Amino acid sequence: MMNYRGDLMTYEVQQDHDSCIGCEKCVYLCPDHWSMGDDGKSHLANGEPLEGKQGWEHAFYEDDASIECDKEAEDQCPVNVIFVTGH
């Protein structure tokens, strides 16, 4: 999903949080957008529940250098629970 705020394009990151195994790869690759929670699973910075998908969260970010680390987190996730859209 692409959104525009003025001249800035934003991209969306979705995570199937319930299926996360807590390997911390996303946190290592993109620490500005990911952190480990008390539940032992990664969480998106400013993440909110994704309507219509139980156990999922999502967040929107501006399309800047950070999209590269989120795409890398998507590629490196061993259980494929991270999805970057709008790129």
C-alpha positions in Angstrom: 0.0 0.0 0.0 1.5 3.3 -1.0 0.5 6.5 0.7 1.6 10.0 0.0 2.1 12.7 2.6 3.0 15.8 0.6 5.9 14.8 -1.6 7.0 11.9 0.7 5.9 8.4 -0.1 5.3 6.1 2.8 5.6 2.3 3.0 3.9 -0.2 5.2 5.4 -3.0 7.3 3.2 -5.8 8.5 4.2 -8.6 10.9 2.5 -11.8 11.8 3.4 -11.2 15.4 1.9 -14.5 16.7 4.2 -16.5 14.4 7.4 -14.6 15.3 10.0 -16.9 16.9 12.0 -14.1 18.5 15.3 -14.7 16.6 16.1 -10.9 16.8 17.3 -10.7 13.2 14.9 -7.8 12.4 16.1 -6.0 15.5 19.7 -6.4 14.5 19.1 -5.3 10.9 16.7 -2.4 11.6 16.9 -1.3 15.2 15.1 2.0 14.6 11.9 0.1 13.6 12.1 -3.1 15.6 12.6 -4.0 19.3 12.2 -7.1 21.4 9.2 -7.2 23.7 8.7 -8.8 27.1 7.0 -11.6 25.3 10.2 -12.6 23.6 9.0 -11.5 20.2 9.9 -8.6 18.0 7.7 -5.5 17.8 7.4 -2.8 15.3 8.1 0.8 16.4 4.8 2.6 16.5 3.1 -0.7 15.5 -0.6 -1.0 15.8 -2.9 -4.1 15.5 -3.8 -4.8 11.9 -7.6 -4.8 11.5 -9.0 -8.1 10.2 -5.8 -10.1 11.0 -5.7 -11.6 14.5 -2.2 -11.4 16.0 -0.8 -9.1 13.3 0.6 -5.6 13.6 1.6 -2.9 11.1 3.2 0.5 10.9 3.8 3.1 8.2 7.2 4.7 7.6 8.6 7.3 5.2 10.4 6.0 2.2 14.0 6.8 3.0 17.1 4.8 3.8 15.1 2.8 6.4 13.1 1.0 3.8 16.3 -0.9 2.9 16.7 -2.3 6.4 13.1 -3.3 6.6 13.4 -5.1 3.3 16.4 -6.8 4.6 14.6 -7.9 7.7 11.8 -9.2 5.5 14.3 -11.2 3.4 16.2 -12.5 6.4 13.3 -13.5 8.6 13.6 -17.3 9.0 9.8 -17.8 9.4 8.7 -15.2 6.8 6.4 -13.2 9.1 7.5 -9.7 7.9 6.0 -8.1 4.8 7.1 -4.7 3.3 4.6 -3.2 0.9 4.7 0.0 -1.2 8.2 -0.5 -2.4 
